[in-house]
C-alpha cells in the first residue's frame, strides 16, 4: 500500500502542486482584490448591499455575512474555490481509480500480492495528503492577505473537507461506470450541480440588509458547497457544517470501498450503454463528423453563455440603479472594459458582451483545433483516403468553429433579450443582442487564425492558437486598464468592436473580411503539406 | 494487362532520414501484391505517398495512371484502405463508424455489410473506445470490404487478428480478387503473403531489393534436406551447391542450391536412402538472406 501510495505521489508530483498552488493563488488574488478595489468598510457595505439586491450576483458569488474584509472575501470566493478544489479531487479519484482500471494498469497491480483494497485506500490517503496540504497553504494565503487566523483556518478547512467529499463522491462514480470518461463526467456534474444548487438557493434567499447577510432557500441545503458557506467564516466561525461535510466524505468513501471490495476487476454497477448498430442518416460527410464531434461541447458552451445572458439583465439593472457609478474607479474600469465613454449601465453591456465574445471565440477555436487531434490520432488519414478533399475537411471543421461562435453569441444575446424583457427593459435586451453579434467578426478571426496555424504548423498549432488567443484577449479586454497605448490595443480584434449604437462599421467589416481570408488561406495551405502524426 | 500502381525511384525524406531511398514498385491489375519488409523499412510511407497523404521528394509514382498528390480525390473514389494502426472515434460505435466511412465512399452494400459483420464476428454496438486492437482492425476491414473498390490497400491488416479471423480475411481478399479487384497488402507476416499473394516486392531500408512471383524467388533460395542415408557427411559436404551440412540423430541435414538439387539426389540415391524430407524454401529464408546477412555468410572453409 505504501508503495502504491508512493507511486501515486510520484505520478502526481506536478499535477497536484499545480492544482493546489493555482487554487491558492486564485484565493490570494481574490483577497487582495477585495482589499484594494472595494476600499474600506463603507465601500464593502455598498458593494454587499448591492449584491443582496441582485440575485444574479448572489447566484454567482454566495451569501454575504457582514462587512469585514474576511467575510467579504469569503462571500466573493468560497464557491469558486470549492469548485476548483472539487474538480481537483474528481480528477484525482478517476486518475488513480477507474482510469487505471480501464487502461489495464490496475490489472498489473492486482496480479501482485497487494490487497484488493490497497489501490483505493492509497488513493484516499493521497487525497488526505493533497487536501491537507491545500488547507495549510490556503490558511497561509489568507493570513498573508491580512485576514484573521481563526477565520482563515475555518475557511481553509471547510474547503479541504469539501474537497474530500468530492473525492468520495468521485470514487463512488468510478465504481458506478466502467469508463474514466464516465466517472469524470459524473464527478464534474456533481461538482457543478453543487455550485448550481447553491446558486439557485442563494439567489432565492431572504436577505437581511441590516446584518448584511442572507438566509438561503432550500436548494442551497442540498449542496456541500452550500453547507461550506454556512460556516460564515470570519464572522460567526461556525464549525458544525465542517462536520456535516466530513460525514458526507466518510460515507461516500466507505460505500465506494465496500463496492470495490465486492466487484470484479473491470466491472461496474451501471451497465455500459450500448451504442447504435447503424449510424444516423445525417452522418455522411466530413462536416457532419466535425459537427458531431463538437456538439456536446457546444451544448455546454451554449447553456453556460445563455445563463450569463439571462443574468445580464438583473446585473445591469441593479448597477444602473445603484450609486456604485459614483465611485470613479469602478466607472473607469467598466468604461475601459467596454471601450466606451457612456454611462455605467450602458458601459456594462459592451464590457460583458466582450467577455461573451471571448467565450464564443474559445468555443470556435476549440472546434478548429479538434482537427489536430483527428490528424495526430490517425483518424484524419482514414477520412482523407475517401474521395473528400483536404480543403473540404479543413473547411468543415472551420465552418463548425464559425458556427460555434455564432451559436454562442446568439444564445447569449437572445437570453439577454429574455432577461431584460422580464425586467421591462426590452430595449437594453435588443442592444445586448446587437452588441453580442457585433463581436462575431472579432471572434471569427481567432477561428481563422487557428485554421491557418493548423494548416501551416500542425505540431505547434494547439499551443500557438491558444497562446495568441490569450494575448489577444488580454490586450483587448485589459489593455486599457494596463495603460497600453490605443494603437497597441487595436492589435486585438476585440478592441475594434464598436460600442452600440455606432455608425462606424468599417473596422468590423474589415475584421470580418480578414477572418474569411484566413479561412481561405488555411484551405490552400493545407493542400500543400504532409499529414503528420 | 494494365498497371494499377507504378512507382519508380521514389524518394521521401523526413528531416535527415531517408525513409524511401529510390523505391520501385509495380502492381498489375487483378493481382494480389505482397509488400514485404521488416518494421521501419518504408512500407507504410510508400502507401501513404500512394494515397496522397505524403508528398514525394522525387521519383515517379502513379495510381490508376494518376498523380497521387494532385489527383488524390479522384483516385480515392476507387480505393479502399485499412491503415496499420486503426484509430476510431471513441464515442462512435463500430456500426456507426462503418456506416460513416462507407458513406464517405458512396454508401455500403447492406447485404455485404451484414455478412461481413457476421464473418468477422464483430459487435457493431460497442463504442470505439472499448474495442481491442484486433476489433478496431475488424471495424476498418468491414468498412473497407463493405463497398466494392477497384484497389484495396491493406497495411499489415492481420497484425491484431487471431488465426480464424486471418482466414476470414484471406477469404474476402480472394473474393474481391475474383471480382477483378487489385490488392496491395503490406506485411511482415510471411505465411500471410505466402498464401495470398501472386507477386511479392521485398523492401529493405527504403529500397525494393527483390520483386517477382514466389516461384521466381525460390530460384534464388535453397531447398532444405533432411535425409537418412548411407552417404557419409564428408561425401555430401564435398558436393557442389551444398551448404551448412551437419549430422543429426540418424540423419544428415543440409541446404542445397536449387540448381544442385538434381546432383544431390543422384548422389543420395547411389548411397541408399531410407527416409527423406525436402522442404521448399520459406519466405523466412528470403528474409534472412536480405536482412540476416550473418546467417547467410558461408563458413570460411
Interface residues (C-beta under 8 A of the other chain):
Chain A: X179 X181 X272 X274 X275 X276 X277 X278 X279 X280 X283 X284 X285 X286 X289 X293 X377 X378 X379 X381 X382 X383 X384 X385 X386 X387 X388 X389 X390 X528 X529 X530 X531
Chain B: X48 X51 X52 X53 X54 X55 X72 X73 X74 X76 X77 X79 X81 X83 X85 X86 X87 X88 X89 X90 X92 X93 X94 X95 X96 X97 X98 X99 X100 X101 X103 X104 X105 X106 X124 X125 X126 X127 X129 X130 X140
